[in-house]
Amino acid sequence: MFPNGNMNIMSFIEFKNIEKQYPGADKKSVTDFNLEINEGEFIAFVGPSGCGKSTTLRMIAGFEDITGGELYIDGKKVNDVLPRDRGIAMVFQNYALYPHMTVEKNISYGLKNMKVPADEIKRKTDWAINILGLEEYRNRKPKNLSGGQRQRVALGRAIVKNQKVFLMDEPLSNLDAKLRVSMRNEISKLHRELGSTTIYVTHDQVEAMTMADRIVIMRNGVIQQVGKPMELYEHPANKFVAGFIGSPQMNFYNVKLVGDKVLFEGGETMTVPASVLSKLGGKEGEMIMGIRGEDIKLDPQSISVHEADKKSAVVENAEVMGNENNLYFTFGGSQTIARVSKYEISGVGDMIDFVFNPSRVHFFDKNTEVCYV
Amino acid sequence: MRKNSIPRVILTVILFVMSLFFLFPVIWMLANSFKTDAAITADMNSLRAFVPPALNGSFFENYVTVIKNTDFIRYMLNTLFYAAILIVAGVIVNGLAGYALAKIKFPFRERWVLIIMMLMIVPSETIITINFLFVAKMGLLNTIFGYILPMIVNPFNIFLFRQVFVSLPDDVWEAAQLDFCNPVKYFFTMVLPMSKTVVATVSVFTFLGVWNDYLWPSLVFTSSDLLTAQIGLNSITSNDNTTMGQTLAVITMITIPVIIIYALFSKQIVEGVVSTGSKEG
């Protein structure tokens, strides 16, 4: 759209050196947070608990003071703007429905306070109830709804107000696994239909991967990486991102790189292809090597290609997933999980032969954990 | 150990007998309030003391006389009116205080809660002189306002509200803010409806407090127009011309609202007592 790449697109939400330090705390909860979010984007903040993702979201909402930096929404600095005047709608982890009001009243409450004409309220509420499939629950109170229905009401309350920004704070974490998958799909659909800018906080990397246009990975209040889901998966910025994104988690080994040879703990070796070496730019010595479970191959064809680097191990645990199997074994001093096809069945105690797909390995600095390749 | 070692039937019988002990003065009062003094004396030493007389033209004689010759109905209505005002004012004032102590962050908040809890121990009789002087200095003696003002704030009710409001989820307030709800509206349309039980409990306690109070209205009111039911009861029963039957009729009339309230709100009263581990008054 902007072929010269120089056009200055006005970002819709802009974080400039945002910081949060709670009174009396000796460490900042969020440090030097810089990010630009475009209009209509679906952004996921993801990270382990305590990483500052919810705090950041609450700073956007205005429920937490911003102790440093500037926050802009639609070109306007909002640091000192009341939550209600920021043009946001929010879906809370525990739904935060009004317990004494019916579904319909919960959804229309904001519109009434906005002094929207009655027929308009009716039309919008009907639309939200319809789009979320809540028709038969219209006159029920929250206590008579299931978790999924409550979350739909919370979504309805957010979408009727036509706000520019949706904030969602772990909205699916209280639902069971099956419902989570279907609600995930519904939220994605809703986002496509409404096109509002959405910021979605979750600790579940699967939610982030499946729903977001871009993912912001946080740890200890610091952004680790921002990127499209596959960018993060294929090109993690550091070991933390590599380990956080993807399930099962990436396998890591303490290795020594000498020339084109990787030396594992225990003396095993592997030849690194030229394509990977060129990206390493001559770096050698002690490193951390990472490889994803699906890049550990057990099939005869792969083994025959990399015959010289063939390894073997004893399966310690096997998870049968139906469509695939996860095999657990120890190699190079580390617990390894190989993700293999459902046809490659192995039982606990079996000796297996395998190879690493050498063009798919990652190398991380041993100290800084920054990703080289 | 077997848990249900006492069979249910025996328990029921014991409870029934016990409740008879509590009921018998009430039944006695009710039965005799319909009798002439001669009949009361005649029935005194027999079980007939618990049986009302036959229904005839003079059955309600004592009640009719009391209502005709005294202002007792007016005193009862006065008291109901005071109770209504104090319930509304008390829920608003003590509720707001309880909300602040539960949800709004300010310096030494927990200390304030402690101070208010300490005030609960102080018997109201000990501060009644100060209240009286205060009201007198303001020139509010013998006015409804002077009677009501010192009764609005009640540490017990503040504490009760606070205990309930503490457990209200914060995210509902946050959601309400994004629904363009202001704090005042939030308190009245969200906090109070979400806490119906404690509002009912406080209302019941306030009603009973006002209805049963004798000392404070007897100090503030001198005009007979403003008197409360308890003072009316005292002045009627201490009048030499009042018969025994009429006295019992007045006592019955003053007891009935309390019994109705207990019957309707026993759940709230129990919850109120349980949640604080104490009973007021």
Interface residues (C-beta under 8 A of the other chain):
Chain A: A61 F63 L82 P83 R84 I88 A89 M90 F92 Q93 N94 A96 L97 Y98 P99 H100 Y109 G110 N113 M114 R157 K161
Chain B: P169 D171 V172 E174 A175 A176 Q177 L178 D179 F180 C181 K185 M190 P193 M194 K196
